[in-house]
Amino acid sequence: MSTTLPAPERLRRPSISAPPESGPDTRTSTRVALSWTIGAIALALTLRLPYLQLPLRVDEGGLALVGRSFLAAHGHAVGSLYGDLWIDRPPLLVLIYGMADWLGGAVGVRLVGAVAAAGMVATTCAIATRIGARRAVPYVGVVTALLTSAPRLSGPFAYPELLAATVTAVVVLLCCTALQESTTPRSRWFAIGLLAVSALLLKQSFLDGLAVGAVSALLVARRVGWTRTLLPYAGGVAAALLATLAWAATIGPGVRAFTWAMFGFRIAGVHALTTSPIPMSARFHRLLVASYDAGLPVLLPAAAIAIAILWRRRRRGLAVLFTAWLGAGLVGVLGGGYYWSHYMLQLVPAVAVLGGVATAQLPKRWLRVSVAVVFVVFVVATSLPTVVRERSHLHQASVTATAGVVAANRRPDDRVLVLYSRANAAYYTHAQPAFAYQWSLMYLAVPGVEARLDALLASRSRPDWIIRWQRPEHFGLDRSGDTAVLVDTGYRRVATVCGRDVLLRREDPRTIHGVPQLTAEACRA
C-alpha cells in the first residue's frame, strides 16, 4: 500500500497569481490567437510603409549622426561623449542607431522602428495569452498596431520610446510567466534584470522595467525564496550597469561626465526651458491633445478597471505587476518636463493589454466587437486630419534641399556647422560635423557651449560650411554679438534655400553648383 507524503509547506501556499481559469478565454484556440497576432503585426508594418522612404526627422537624423560618430570612433569618446559628438542619450540607443545607419542609411533607421513596432505587437499579444485572456488578443493586437503607428504620437517614426517600450513589454511577459509558474530558473530572473536595464539604456525615463522586475521578484520570493529570484535579478541589473560604467570609465568620457549627460543635463534642460517662449503649460497641453487624439484618455480608465478586475478575481500578483508597469510609465511620461507627444508611446503596451483585459469581460461578443470598432474608428478619424495636414511637412523639402547644397559641393574632408538647430540637416549634408552639439537645447543647458563655439569660429580649424538655420541671436543666445561677427567676417553666402543661408569660408574660392529652386509652398512645408 502506497502512502502519499504531504507537500512541503512552501509548495502548499496559494500561488501569488493563480493560473489562467478555464472558461470563455480557453474557447479561442491558440491558432486563432496566433492568426490575429500575425494579422496585427502585418497591420502595424503596413501602416508604417508610407513613412519608410521619408526623410528622417530631427531626432532620428541626429541620433543616426551621433551613432555614426560612435561607430567611427569604435566606442571611444574622442573629445566628447560618443566619438566627437555629444547627446544626452544612453549608449545602447546610440549604438543601435549607428548600426542601423551603417547597414541601411535613413531606411535602416526607419526599419529599426518597424521591427520595434512588430515586436511590441507580438509581445502584447503574448502577454494577453499568457495571463489567460486569449479572447482579448484581437483587441490587444489591433490597438497596439494602431497606436504604434498613430501620427499624433509620432508612432510611424523611429523614436527611442518605441524601442524601449518594446523591451519593457518583454520584461513584463517574462514576469507574468514567472508569477504563474511554480518554479522559475535563475537565468530567467537574470535576463529580466538585464533587459530592464537595457530599456533604461534606450531611454532614461524607462524605469518601468526595473519596477516591474523588482515587484515580481519580491512576489515570487515569497514562494521560492529570495536567492532564486531577487539575487539573480539584482545580478542581471548589476551586470548591465557595471558594463555601462566600465565603458564610461575606460574608453568613454568618464563616469562623472556620462552621469551628468544622462541625468544632470535633463535637470538643466528643464530649467532652460522655463525661459523658452513656449511655456511648459503649452507643451503639456500639446501632449494632452495628442494623447486624446490617440484615444489614451479612454484606455487609461479601462486599464484601471482591468487592474480592479484582476484584484477582485484573486489574481493579485498580476494586478500588482500591471499597476507597477502603468504607474512607472506615467511617472516616466510626466516626470521629465519636456512633454513631447512621442513620450506617450511608453504607455501603449500597458494600456493595450489592460484595455483588452477589460474589454474581454464584456458578456456579449457583439459588445466586445462594438467597443473595438468604436475605438478603431475614433483613432482613424482623429489621425486622418493630422495625416492630411502634415503630409507636405513630412517630406522636409527645406531640410534636404538646404543640406543638399553642401552635399553636392563638399570635399571629403569638409566639416559643417548647422547654426543652431537642425540635426537632420547636418545628417543629410554627409559632411563631418565641426561641433559636438547638434541641438539648440544643448546651447542653453550645457555650461560653456557658446564660448566653445566662438573659440571654434575664431580658430584656424573652423568649419568649412555653415548652414545658418537660425540667426545667432535666436533662442536668446549671442547676447554679446560675438558669434554674429565671427560668422559675418569669416564666411560668405553662397546659396539661400527657403530663407536659410548656406555659408562657405571666405578664403575658399570654389564655385557652387546645384542650388535647388524651391517653390514658396515647398519651403513652407
Secondary structure, DSSP 8 states (H G I E B T S, - for coil): --------HHHHS--SS----SSGGGGS-HHHHHHHHHHHHHHHHHHHGGGTTS---HHHHHHHHHHHHHHHTTT-BSSSSBBTB--SS-HHHHHHHHHHHHHHHHHHHHHHHHHHHHHHHHHHHHHHHHTT-GGGHHHHHHHHHHHTT-GGGTTTS--HHHHHHHHHHHHHHHHHHHHHSS---HHHHHHHHHHHHHHHTT-TT--HHHHHHHHHHHHHHHHH-GGGTHHHHHHHHHHHHHHHHHHHHTTSS-HHHHHIIIIIHHHHHHHHHTTSSS-HHHHHHHHHHHHHHTTHHHHHHHHHHHHHHHHHTT-HHHHHHHHHHHHHHHHHHHSSS---GGGGGGGHHHHHHHHHHHHHT-SSHHHHHHHHHHHHHHHHHHHHHHHHHHTTGGG-HHHHHHHHHHHHH--TT-EEEEESS-HHHHHHHTSEESSS--SHHHHHHSTTHHHHHHHHHTSTT--SEEEESS-TTGGG--TTSHHHHHHHHHEEEEEEETTEEEEEETT------------HHHHH-
